[in-house]
Structures are given as C-alpha cells and as structure tokens.
Amino acid sequence: METFTTKEFGSMAVIVMAATVLALAVVISATAIEASGSGFLSLTLTLCGAVLSGINGFGRRTAKADSPGDRSRRGPQSSVALQS
C-alpha cells in the first residue's frame, strides 16, 4: 500500500472540511424548513432531485474493452509519439 503524500493529505483535509460545512448547512436549512411549516415543499424538492439524479445516471456508459483478437489482426501498434 502506498503512503500518502502531503498533496493527497491536503486534498483530504479540504474535502473533510468542505463536507463538514455542507452537512452543517443541510442540517440548518432542514431545521429552518421544518420550522416554517414547509415540510411538503422539502419532500417534493428531495424527490425531484432524486429523480433528476437518476435520469442523469442513465446517460453514463462504461467503456467496452477491445477483445484481444481485434488487436492481433491489426498488427502491432506503436505507442511512441513522434515530434515534428
């Protein structure tokens, strides 16, 4: 297992801090929505967000790997980039 570099550790620290702030913002806004009596609005927005996120996920496709037989018929491929 590789060791963490300082750059990776810094990135993780920033992600943890941002996640904490965003989670706190969600809790505060949910409390404010419930206090104002707009529970139905909160439920509606949550469900619409979940549906849109699901629709967005349908567009993602995984890349298909080339079969080994296709490469061997074409011959060896050069991986060297020529500079002009």
C-alpha positions as CSV (number, residue, x, y, z in Angstrom):
1,M,0.0,0.0,0.0
2,E,1.3,3.4,-0.9
3,T,1.9,6.1,1.6
4,F,0.0,9.4,1.5
5,T,1.9,12.4,0.1
6,T,1.4,15.8,1.6
7,K,-0.6,16.9,-1.5
8,E,-3.0,14.0,-1.0
9,F,-3.3,14.7,2.7
10,G,-4.0,18.3,2.0
11,S,-6.7,17.4,-0.5
12,M,-8.3,15.0,2.0
13,A,-8.3,17.7,4.7
14,V,-10.0,20.2,2.4
15,I,-12.6,17.6,1.4
16,V,-13.3,16.8,5.1
17,M,-13.7,20.5,6.0
18,A,-16.0,21.1,3.0
19,A,-18.1,18.1,3.8
20,T,-18.5,19.2,7.4
21,V,-19.6,22.7,6.3
22,L,-22.0,21.4,3.7
23,A,-23.5,18.9,6.2
24,L,-24.0,21.6,8.8
25,A,-25.7,23.8,6.1
26,V,-28.0,20.9,5.2
27,V,-29.0,20.4,8.9
28,I,-29.6,24.1,9.5
29,S,-31.6,24.5,6.3
30,A,-33.7,21.4,7.1
31,T,-34.4,22.8,10.6
32,A,-35.4,26.2,9.1
33,I,-37.8,24.5,6.5
34,E,-39.4,22.4,9.2
35,A,-39.8,25.4,11.5
36,S,-41.6,27.3,8.7
37,G,-44.0,24.5,8.1
38,S,-42.9,23.7,4.6
39,G,-42.3,20.0,5.1
40,F,-44.2,19.2,1.9
41,L,-42.0,21.5,-0.1
42,S,-38.9,19.9,1.3
43,L,-40.2,16.4,0.4
44,T,-41.1,17.5,-3.1
45,L,-37.7,19.1,-3.8
46,T,-35.9,16.0,-2.4
47,L,-37.9,13.6,-4.6
48,C,-37.4,15.8,-7.7
49,G,-33.7,15.9,-7.1
50,A,-33.5,12.1,-6.7
51,V,-35.5,11.6,-9.9
52,L,-33.3,14.0,-11.9
53,S,-30.1,12.4,-10.5
54,G,-31.4,9.0,-11.6
55,I,-32.2,10.3,-15.1
56,N,-28.7,11.8,-15.3
57,G,-27.2,8.5,-14.3
58,F,-28.9,6.7,-17.3
59,G,-26.6,8.6,-19.7
60,R,-23.4,7.1,-18.3
61,R,-22.0,4.1,-20.1
62,T,-18.9,2.1,-19.3
63,A,-16.2,1.8,-21.9
64,K,-16.1,-1.6,-23.6
65,A,-12.7,-3.2,-23.7
66,D,-11.3,-4.3,-27.1
67,S,-11.1,-8.0,-27.4
68,P,-7.5,-9.4,-27.7
69,G,-8.4,-10.9,-31.1
70,D,-9.0,-7.5,-32.7
71,R,-5.6,-6.2,-31.8
72,S,-3.7,-9.2,-33.1
73,R,-5.3,-9.0,-36.5
74,R,-4.3,-5.3,-37.0
75,G,-0.7,-5.9,-36.1
76,P,1.5,-4.2,-33.5
77,Q,0.6,-0.7,-32.6
78,S,3.3,1.9,-31.9
79,S,2.9,3.8,-28.7
80,V,5.7,6.3,-29.4
81,A,4.6,9.8,-30.2
82,L,6.7,11.4,-32.9
83,Q,7.6,15.1,-32.5
84,S,7.5,17.3,-35.6
